[in-house]
């Protein structure tokens, strides 16, 4: 019995270490009861709130956002991590307040990221303690910490990437891939953050190519190719709800793209203060250069897996750089300004690959070198710990200082965080009171961000110039936020059991009026009980001819038969996949 307990505790050791390290990260906001708000916080908080209220009230509306974003009926989670939105909604209900929710999700992202990197290292023959150290470096990396300090969803995507790369490295190690596990983690990533999934898919290609070349015979190549195709096909079936809806809704509507950056190259990593603190720390950069130097110097001694991880990581490190010729690529492919947006996103593959390479190097050095060399390794590790953790705690401290300033100043309309607008209503509550209130809507009513992404536009907006000319942030504020807070006309929002949304209001005279509701091509608008073909604004807000007295405007997203069929197929696919996976696991025991 004691032996089993010792084995269990030994198995649990990495988790306990990562839990302690994660608690150190959240110590400042936990003790001071602070909820950090970054440029993307309210965007995701509204998604999670909407999902939470759907789950709480059972008024499920997969396509319409009836609770979040002031109840406008806009579309968002359908096109952006639908499963992650509902998981976030469930965690929000579990936590009860925004403060507890942020602490809870911080711990989950940090610990799962570390465990993913630890597992990746262990399956690639990295000893236990070097693997734990790689998990620490990864969980404290700027990629993962982006969620902790600013709620950027790339941090959540980075949490899952190491699990996907387990199967990428398997292609080189075994000239094969476990297609069931591969399809599962890739589907999970697609359902969480599509851009991270696309970047990771590119990162898998070198491992697939090396695996095919390294295969000893045609039979092995065919088997690996078939298993990879199986994984790809299963992933497609398990993510029908993401890619089908994205294609169909984009084809039938002029969806406003995310902000198209004028110059993509300015959003790579550089060697200025902002980049070294928030994108890639000096210790991380020095570590990666050392890894490359080591592999090149001992090129003949290192195995094919180490070479593959090292050079794949270095390639992604180079293309994440501001001085990579992104200007040329943006000229040739203008769509990069609102699809990729930020080359720094490629760093996730660089970090994962170069850290697992460093883990293998550490393992080799510890096993084969003298005590003198081991001392050098220990000193190096200590320097990396101080460098990585020090800058993270500095960034958290700065967030804490900014939080105090934001929490104590007068609430008024202001511009904040890189010219992204926050509109604050005048009231007697503070941010701290809002984030610790069990009434979750308080925060989202008091601090409002104009986020026009994916609302329907009157025409297809292409490029930064057209986007800037339209000025959608200001338009969104006027058409949705300002209208919702109209002092002369009070709009009452009512969510129906069928997933539709009704706005009630009263007028002193009959007139044409714009209401804060969104209409897509598939949205049915009913005005005072009659279905109407209504006009819309440049950003899809509904304009109706209202009568004197009480008025009701209802919107309902009407799905086609094919869309409903695709959604059902997604559910059936997950059920069948789960049954198949259980049977396969039992057979392998």
C-alpha positions in Angstrom: 0.0 0.0 0.0 2.8 2.4 1.0 4.6 1.6 -2.3 1.5 2.5 -4.3 1.1 5.7 -2.4 4.8 6.6 -3.1 4.3 5.9 -6.8 1.1 8.0 -6.9 2.9 10.9 -5.2 5.8 10.6 -7.6 3.4 10.6 -10.5 1.6 13.7 -9.0 4.9 15.6 -8.4 4.9 17.6 -11.7 1.3 18.7 -11.1 2.0 19.9 -7.5 5.1 21.8 -8.7 3.1 23.5 -11.5 0.2 24.3 -9.2 2.6 26.1 -6.8 4.2 28.0 -9.7 0.8 29.0 -11.0 -0.3 30.2 -7.6 2.8 32.4 -7.4 1.7 34.0 -10.7 -1.8 34.8 -9.4 -0.6 35.7 -5.9 -0.7 39.5 -6.5 -4.2 39.7 -8.0 -5.5 37.1 -5.5 -4.2 38.9 -2.4 -5.2 42.4 -3.7 -8.5 41.1 -5.2 -7.8 42.6 -8.6 -9.1 41.6 -12.0 -6.8 42.6 -14.8 -8.5 44.0 -17.9 -6.6 44.1 -21.2 -7.4 45.0 -24.7 -9.3 41.8 -25.3 -10.8 41.2 -21.9 -14.3 42.6 -22.5 -14.5 40.9 -25.9 -14.1 37.5 -24.4 -16.0 38.3 -21.2 -19.0 39.1 -23.2 -18.7 35.8 -25.1 -18.5 33.9 -21.8 -21.3 35.8 -20.2 -23.6 35.1 -23.1 -22.8 31.4 -22.9 -23.2 31.4 -19.2 -26.6 32.9 -19.3 -27.7 30.5 -22.1 -26.7 27.6 -19.9 -28.3 29.2 -16.8 -31.7 30.1 -18.5 -31.7 27.2 -21.0 -32.5 29.7 -23.7 -29.9 28.3 -26.1 -29.0 30.4 -29.1 -25.9 29.1 -30.9 -26.0 31.8 -33.6 -27.3 34.9 -31.8 -25.6 36.7 -28.9 -28.7 37.6 -26.9 -27.1 38.3 -23.5 -23.6 39.6 -24.2 -22.7 42.8 -26.0 -25.7 44.6 -24.5 -28.1 42.1 -26.1 -27.8 43.0 -29.8 -28.2 39.6 -31.3 -24.9 39.8 -33.1 -22.9 36.7 -34.1 -19.6 35.9 -32.5 -18.8 32.6 -30.8 -20.3 30.7 -33.8 -17.3 32.0 -35.7 -14.7 32.2 -32.9 -14.1 29.2 -30.7 -17.6 27.9 -30.0 -16.7 25.1 -27.6 -14.3 27.3 -25.7 -17.1 29.9 -25.3 -19.4 27.4 -23.7 -16.7 25.9 -21.5 -15.8 29.5 -20.4 -19.5 30.1 -19.7 -19.7 27.0 -17.5 -16.6 28.0 -15.6 -18.1 31.5 -15.1 -21.2 30.0 -13.6 -19.0 27.8 -11.4 -16.9 30.7 -10.2 -19.8 33.1 -9.6 -17.9 36.4 -10.0 -15.5 37.8 -12.6 -12.7 38.0 -10.1 -12.9 34.2 -9.2 -13.4 33.4 -12.9 -10.2 35.1 -13.9 -8.2 33.4 -11.1 -9.7 30.1 -12.0 -9.0 30.4 -15.8 -5.5 31.7 -15.1 -4.7 28.6 -13.0 -6.2 26.3 -15.7 -4.3 27.9 -18.6 -1.0 28.0 -16.7 -1.1 24.4 -15.3 -2.4 22.8 -18.5 0.2 24.6 -20.5 3.0 23.3 -18.2 1.6 19.8 -18.2 1.4 19.8 -22.0 5.0 20.8 -22.4 6.0 18.3 -19.6 4.2 15.5 -21.5 5.7 16.5 -24.8 9.2 16.4 -23.3 8.7 13.1 -21.6 7.5 11.3 -24.7 10.5 12.7 -26.4 13.0 11.1 -23.9 13.6 14.1 -21.7 14.3 13.2 -18.1 11.7 14.1 -15.5 13.2 17.1 -13.9 14.5 18.8 -17.1 10.9 18.2 -18.4 9.5 19.9 -15.4 11.8 22.8 -16.0 10.7 23.1 -19.6 7.1 23.1 -18.3 8.0 26.0 -16.0 9.7 28.0 -18.8 6.6 27.5 -21.1 4.0 28.4 -18.5 5.9 31.5 -17.6 6.5 32.4 -21.3 4.9 35.6 -22.7 2.8 33.4 -25.0 0.9 31.8 -22.1 1.1 34.8 -19.8 -0.9 36.8 -22.4 -4.0 35.3 -21.0 -3.1 36.1 -17.4 -2.2 39.8 -18.0 -4.5 40.7 -20.9 -7.0 37.9 -21.7 -5.6 37.4 -25.2 -6.9 34.1 -26.6 -3.6 33.2 -28.2 -2.6 32.2 -24.7 -5.4 29.7 -24.5 -4.4 28.3 -27.9 -0.8 28.1 -26.7 -2.1 25.9 -23.8 -3.2 23.2 -26.3 -0.4 23.4 -28.9 2.1 21.1 -27.0 -0.5 18.3 -26.9 -0.8 18.5 -30.7 3.0 18.6 -31.1 3.2 15.3 -29.2 1.7 13.7 -32.4 3.9 15.7 -34.7 7.1 14.4 -33.0 5.6 10.9 -33.1 5.8 11.1 -36.9 9.6 11.3 -36.6 10.1 9.0 -33.7 7.8 6.2 -34.9 7.2 7.0 -38.6 3.5 6.8 -37.7 0.9 8.8 -35.8 -1.9 7.7 -33.4 -4.7 9.2 -35.5 -7.4 9.0 -32.8 -5.4 11.1 -30.3 -4.1 13.4 -33.0 -7.6 14.1 -34.3 -9.0 14.8 -30.8 -6.4 17.4 -29.8 -6.4 19.1 -33.2 -10.2 19.3 -33.1 -10.0 20.7 -29.6 -7.6 23.4 -30.8 -9.9 24.3 -33.8 -12.9 24.5 -31.5 -10.8 26.9 -29.2 -8.8 29.1 -31.5 -8.8 28.7 -35.2 -5.7 30.8 -35.9 -3.6 28.8 -33.5 -4.9 25.6 -35.2 -3.8 26.9 -38.7 -0.4 27.9 -37.4 0.1 24.5 -35.7 -1.0 22.7 -38.9 1.9 24.5 -40.7 4.2 23.5 -37.8 3.4 19.9 -38.3 4.4 19.8 -41.9 8.2 19.5 -41.3 7.7 16.5 -39.0 5.5 14.8 -41.5 8.0 15.3 -44.3 10.9 14.1 -42.2 8.9 11.1 -41.0 8.1 10.1 -44.6 11.7 10.4 -45.7 13.0 8.5 -42.6 10.5 5.6 -43.1 12.3 2.4 -43.9 10.0 1.1 -46.6 7.0 1.9 -48.7 4.7 0.0 -46.3 5.7 2.3 -43.4 5.2 5.4 -45.6 1.7 4.3 -46.7 0.7 3.5 -43.1 1.8 6.9 -41.9 0.2 8.7 -44.8 -3.1 6.9 -44.3 -3.1 7.6 -40.5 -2.4 11.2 -41.1 -5.3 11.4 -43.6 -7.6 9.6 -41.2 -6.7 12.2 -38.5 -7.4 15.1 -40.9 -10.7 13.6 -42.0 -11.9 12.9 -38.5 -10.8 16.5 -37.5 -12.9 17.9 -40.4 -15.9 15.9 -39.3 -15.5 16.9 -35.6 -15.2 20.6 -36.5 -18.0 20.9 -39.1 -19.7 23.5 -36.8 -16.7 25.7 -37.1 -15.6 25.6 -40.8 -19.0 25.1 -42.4 -20.6 28.0 -40.5 -17.6 30.2 -41.2 -17.8 29.5 -45.0 -21.5 29.7 -45.3 -22.1 32.8 -43.2 -19.1 34.6 -44.9 -20.5 33.7 -48.3 -24.0 35.0 -47.5 -23.0 38.2 -45.6 -20.5 41.0 -45.9 -18.9 40.3 -42.5 -16.8 43.1 -41.1 -13.2 41.7 -40.7 -11.1 42.1 -37.6 -9.0 45.2 -37.5 -6.7 45.1 -40.6 -3.3 46.2 -39.4 -1.6 48.7 -41.8 1.8 47.1 -41.6 2.0 43.4 -40.6 5.7 43.6 -40.0 5.4 46.0 -37.0 3.6 43.2 -35.1 6.5 40.7 -35.0 9.0 40.5 -32.1 11.8 43.0 -32.0 14.5 44.1 -29.6 12.8 47.1 -28.0 11.6 47.3 -24.4 8.0 46.5 -25.2 8.9 43.4 -27.2 11.4 42.1 -24.7 8.9 42.4 -21.8 5.7 41.3 -23.5 6.6 39.1 -26.5 9.9 37.4 -26.0 12.2 37.9 -23.0 16.0 38.3 -23.3 16.6 35.1 -21.4 14.3 33.2 -23.8 16.0 34.6 -26.9 19.5 33.8 -25.6 18.3 30.3 -24.7 17.0 29.7 -28.3 20.2 31.0 -29.8 22.2 28.6 -27.6 20.0 25.7 -28.7 20.6 26.5 -32.3 24.4 26.9 -31.7 24.5 23.6 -29.8 22.7 21.7 -32.6 24.8 23.2 -35.4 28.1 22.5 -33.4 27.2 18.9 -32.7 25.2 18.4 -35.9 26.7 14.9 -36.6 26.1 13.8 -33.0 22.5 14.9 -32.6 19.7 12.6 -33.8 17.1 13.4 -36.5 14.4 14.3 -34.0 16.5 16.9 -32.3 17.5 18.4 -35.7 13.8 18.5 -36.8 12.6 20.2 -33.6 15.5 22.6 -33.6 15.3 23.8 -37.2 11.5 23.9 -37.2 11.6 26.0 -34.1 14.3 28.3 -35.6 12.3 28.7 -38.9 9.3 29.9 -36.9 11.5 32.1 -34.8 12.7 33.8 -38.0 9.3 34.4 -39.5 8.0 35.8 -36.2 10.6 38.6 -36.5 9.7 42.1 -37.5 12.5 42.2 -40.0 11.3 39.2 -41.9 10.1 40.5 -45.3 6.4 40.7 -44.3 6.0 43.9 -46.2 6.6 41.9 -49.5 4.2 39.2 -48.4 1.5 41.7 -47.4 1.9 43.4 -50.8 1.4 40.0 -52.5 -1.3 38.8 -50.1 -3.2 41.8 -48.7 -5.5 39.5 -46.8 -2.7 39.0 -44.3 -3.5 42.3 -42.6 -6.8 40.9 -41.2 -6.2 37.2 -41.2 -2.7 36.7 -39.7 -2.5 40.3 -38.4 0.4 39.6 -36.0 3.5 37.5 -37.1 4.4 37.1 -33.4 1.7 34.4 -33.4 4.2 32.1 -35.1 6.3 32.1 -31.9 4.1 29.4 -30.3 5.7 26.8 -32.6 9.2 28.3 -32.0 8.8 28.1 -28.2 7.4 24.6 -28.2 10.0 23.1 -30.6 13.0 24.9 -29.1 12.1 24.1 -25.5 11.7 20.4 -26.2 15.1 20.6 -28.0 16.6 22.2 -25.0 15.1 19.5 -22.8 16.8 16.9 -24.8 20.1 18.8 -24.7 19.8 19.1 -20.9 19.1 15.4 -20.5 22.1 14.5 -22.6 24.4 16.8 -20.7 23.2 15.6 -17.3 23.6 12.0 -18.2 26.9 12.1 -19.9 29.0 15.0 -18.6 31.1 15.7 -15.5 30.0 17.3 -12.2 31.7 20.5 -13.4 29.4 20.6 -16.4 26.4 20.0 -14.2 27.3 23.0 -12.1 27.2 25.1 -15.3 23.8 23.6 -16.2 22.5 24.5 -12.7 23.8 28.1 -13.0 22.2 28.4 -16.5 18.8 27.1 -15.1 18.9 29.6 -12.2 19.6 32.5 -14.6 16.7 31.4 -16.8 14.4 31.1 -13.8 15.3 34.6 -12.6 15.0 36.1 -16.1 11.7 34.6 -17.0 10.0 34.9 -13.6 11.4 38.4 -13.0 9.9 39.9 -16.1 6.6 38.1 -15.6 6.2 39.5 -12.0 7.2 42.9 -13.3 4.5 42.8 -15.9 1.9 41.7 -13.3 3.1 44.4 -10.9 2.6 47.0 -13.7 -0.9 45.6 -14.3 -1.6 45.9 -10.6 -0.5 49.6 -10.6 -2.7 50.3 -13.7 -5.6 48.5 -12.1 -5.5 50.8 -9.1 -5.4 53.9 -11.4 -8.4 52.6 -13.4 -10.3 51.6 -10.4 -10.1 54.9 -8.5 -10.5 57.5 -11.2 -13.8 59.0 -12.3 -15.8 57.0 -14.8 -16.3 58.7 -18.1 -16.0 58.1 -21.8 -12.4 57.5 -22.6 -9.9 56.0 -25.0 -7.8 53.2 -23.6 -5.4 50.4 -24.6 -4.1 51.3 -28.1 -7.0 53.5 -29.2 -9.6 50.8 -28.7 -12.5 52.5 -27.2 -13.9 51.9 -23.7 -17.1 53.7 -22.9 -17.8 54.0 -19.1 -21.2 54.9 -17.8 -21.4 57.3 -14.8 -22.3 55.4 -11.7 -21.2 54.8 -8.1 -19.7 51.4 -8.6 -16.0 50.7 -9.1 -14.4 48.0 -11.2 -13.5 46.1 -8.1 -17.1 46.0 -6.9 -18.2 44.9 -10.4 -15.7 42.1 -10.7 -16.6 40.8 -7.2 -20.3 41.1 -7.6 -22.4 38.0 -8.2 -24.5 40.1 -10.7 -22.2 39.3 -13.7 -23.9 41.9 -15.9 -22.7 44.8 -13.8 -19.1 44.8 -15.3 -20.4 44.5 -18.9 -22.9 47.3 -18.4 -20.4 49.7 -16.8 -17.4 49.2 -19.0 -18.3 48.8 -22.6 -15.9 48.2 -25.5 -16.9 49.0 -29.1 -16.0 45.7 -30.9 -17.4 45.6 -34.5 -15.7 42.3 -35.5 -18.0 40.0 -37.6 -21.1 42.3 -37.7 -22.6 42.5 -41.2 -21.4 45.5 -43.3 -23.2 47.2 -46.1 -20.4 46.1 -48.5 -17.2 44.0 -48.4 -14.6 46.0 -46.6 -11.1 45.3 -48.0 -7.8 46.7 -46.7 -6.9 49.2 -44.1 -7.9 52.3 -46.1 -11.5 51.2 -46.6 -11.7 50.1 -43.0 -10.3 53.4 -41.7 -12.7 55.4 -43.9 -15.7 53.5 -42.6 -14.5 54.0 -39.0 -16.5 51.0 -37.7 -15.5 51.5 -34.0 -17.2 54.9 -34.0 -20.2 53.6 -36.0 -20.6 50.6 -33.7 -20.7 52.9 -30.7 -23.3 55.2 -32.3 -25.5 52.4 -33.7 -25.4 50.0 -30.8 -23.9 51.3 -27.6 -25.3 54.9 -27.7 -28.7 53.6 -28.9 -28.9 51.2 -26.0 -28.3 54.1 -23.6 -30.8 56.4 -25.3 -32.2 58.6 -22.5 -35.4 59.5 -24.5 -36.3 55.9 -25.6 -35.8 53.0 -23.1 -35.2 49.7 -24.9 -36.2 46.6 -22.9 -34.5 43.3 -24.0 -36.4 40.0 -23.7 -34.8 36.7 -24.6 -37.3 34.1 -25.9 -37.3 30.3 -25.3 -36.9 29.8 -29.1 -33.6 31.6 -29.0 -35.0 34.8 -30.5 -34.6 38.3 -29.1 -37.2 41.0 -28.6 -36.8 44.7 -27.9 -39.7 46.6 -26.4 -40.0 50.4 -26.5 -42.6 53.1 -26.4 -42.8 56.2 -28.7 -44.8 59.4 -28.4 -45.4 59.5 -32.2 -45.0 57.2 -35.2 -41.5 57.4 -36.8 -38.7 55.5 -38.4 -36.2 54.5 -35.8 -33.0 52.5 -35.6 -32.9 49.9 -32.8 -29.8 48.3 -31.4 -30.3 44.9 -33.0 -28.2 43.2 -35.7 -29.6 41.7 -38.9 -27.7 39.2 -40.9 -29.0 37.8 -44.3 -30.5 34.8 -42.4 -32.2 37.0 -39.7 -36.0 37.2 -39.6 -37.2 40.5 -38.3 -40.8 40.8 -36.8 -42.2 44.2 -36.1 -45.3 44.3 -33.9 -46.2 40.7 -34.8 -45.6 41.1 -38.6 -42.5 39.8 -40.5 -40.9 42.8 -42.2 -38.2 43.3 -44.8 -36.4 46.1 -43.0 -33.6 48.5 -43.9 -30.3 48.4 -42.1 -27.4 50.7 -41.3 -23.9 50.4 -42.6 -23.1 48.0 -39.8 -26.3 46.0 -40.0 -28.4 47.7 -37.3 -32.1 47.3 -37.9 -34.2 50.3 -39.0 -38.0 50.0 -38.5 -41.1 52.1 -39.0 -42.5 52.1 -35.5 -46.0 53.2 -34.5 -47.1 55.6 -31.7 -47.2 53.8 -28.3 -45.8 50.3 -27.5 -43.6 48.6 -30.1 -42.0 45.2 -30.3 -39.1 44.2 -32.6 -38.1 40.6 -32.6 -35.1 39.1 -34.4 -34.4 35.4 -35.0 -31.6 33.8 -36.9 -33.2 31.2 -39.2 -31.0 28.3 -40.0 -31.3 26.4 -43.3 -31.8 22.7 -43.5 -28.2 22.1 -44.5 -27.0 24.1 -41.5 -29.1 22.1 -39.1 -28.0 18.9 -40.7 -24.3 19.9 -40.3 -24.8 20.8 -36.6 -26.5 17.4 -36.0 -23.6 15.7 -37.8 -21.1 17.4 -35.5 -22.9 16.1 -32.4 -23.2 12.6 -33.8 -19.6 12.6 -34.9 -18.4 13.4 -31.4 -20.6 10.7 -29.9 -19.3 8.1 -32.3 -15.8 9.3 -32.0 -16.0 8.9 -28.2 -17.3 5.4 -28.4 -14.6 4.4 -30.9 -11.9 6.0 -28.7 -13.1 4.1 -25.6 -13.2 0.8 -27.5 -9.7 1.4 -28.9 -8.2 2.3 -25.5 -9.7 -0.9 -23.9 -8.3 -3.1 -26.7 -4.8 -1.6 -26.2 -4.8 -2.4 -22.5 
